Amino acid sequence: MAPQRYPAGPLVRREGLPSGHAFVPPGQGPRPGVALMEWELRGESWTDEHPHDEFNYVLEGRLFVACDGETVEAGTGDVVRVPAGSVGRYWAPEYARMVAVYAPNPQGLESRVHDFTRLEPTTEELGGSAS
């Protein structure tokens, strides 16, 4: 089989979703291979749940990810994994751009979106003191 090229594209904002571009979209139904997307958060939070592992490689910025009672902070060059079946909350107080890889989903089980919100600025970001 010949190599396949997946062209770059702009990060597009869709209603209720973070800005992103799917190189290899997840699609509906069974998926024997991976899905590959680029996406970003700009002072936003995204919460979802997948029947497959999800990996996010941070291209730039600072990303926080919480699942199963634990939170990690990831910077440029770091990778964060949210295990299959876990609810993952991703947030970037300022900015983060990532490449997401979804593991195969051979049974075609559905993913669920829980929430997408704009983060409230902190007192420090508004120019006040944190005390």
N, C-alpha and C positions, 0 to 999 in steps of 0.2 A: 504494500500500500504506500502511496506517495505521501510525503509530508503535507500537512494542511496549514494554511496561513489564516489566522483570524485577525482581521484588520482592527486597528485602533478606532476609537470613536469617542465623541464627547461624553462627559458625565452629564446625564439628563435627569432632571428632577421630574418625578411623577407624583401625582397626588397621594399623600399619605406614605411616601417612601423616601428614603435618602437618595441623593444624587448618585447615579451609577451607570455603568455600561457593562452589559453581559457579552463577554467574548464567546463563551460556550454556555448558553442559557440553561437553567435547570429544567424548564419545561414541565409539563404535566405527565403523570404516569410513570412507568418504570424507566429508570435511567441506569444503564449498566456502567457508564463512565462517569467522570467527574464533571462538575460545572465550574466555570471560572468567571469571576466578575471583578471589576474595579469599582470601588465606591468610596464615598467620603461622608464625614460628619463635620458640621461647622456649628459648634455650640449646640449640638443635638444629641438625643438619646434614641436608641433603637432596641427593641426587645422582640425576640422571636424564638421559635422552637422548631427543631428539625429532627426527622427520623434518621439522620445521618450525621457523622462528624462534620464540623465546620472549622476550617483553618483560616486565620486572617494574618497576612503578612503586612506589617506596617511599612508603607513606603515613605511617609513623612508625617510628622506631628506626634501627638500623644493620645493614646487610646486606653480607656479603662474598660475591662470586661469582667462581669460578675456572673457566676453560675454556681449552683449547688452550695450556696453560702460562703463562697470565696470570691475575692476580687483581686485582679492582677492589673498592673500598669504596664503598658508596652510602648516602647519608643521606636524610632526608625530602625529597621532591620530586625525587629523582634517578630516572633510568630506566636499567636495565641490559638489554642484549640478549645472548642466547646464540644463536649462529647454528645453523641447521638442521644436524643430523648431529653436533653437538658434544656431548660429555658435559659437563653443567653441574653444579658443586657449589655449593650455596647454604648459608650458615651465618650464624647470628646468635648471638654470644657471650651476649647478654642478651635482646634482643627486636627483632623486625622484623615489620611488617605490610605486605603488598604487594597490589597488584592485578596479576595476570598476564594477559597477552594472548597467546594462541597464534595464529600466522598460519594461514591455510588449509592443509588437508592433503587436497588433491583426490584423491590416490591412495589414501588411507586406510591409509597405512603405520603400523605400530605404534610406540608410544613404549615406552621401557624404564625401569623403576625400578632403580637400582643400590643405593641405601642410604638409610636414615633412622635417625639415631642421636642420642642425647642427648650433648651435649658435656660433657667433663670440666671441672670448674671449674679455673681457673688458681690458682696459688699466691696471687696477689694477691687473688682473689675469696674465697679461704679465710681471708684475714686475715694471710698471711705476707708475706715480702719477696720481690721478684722477683730478688734477686741470687744 
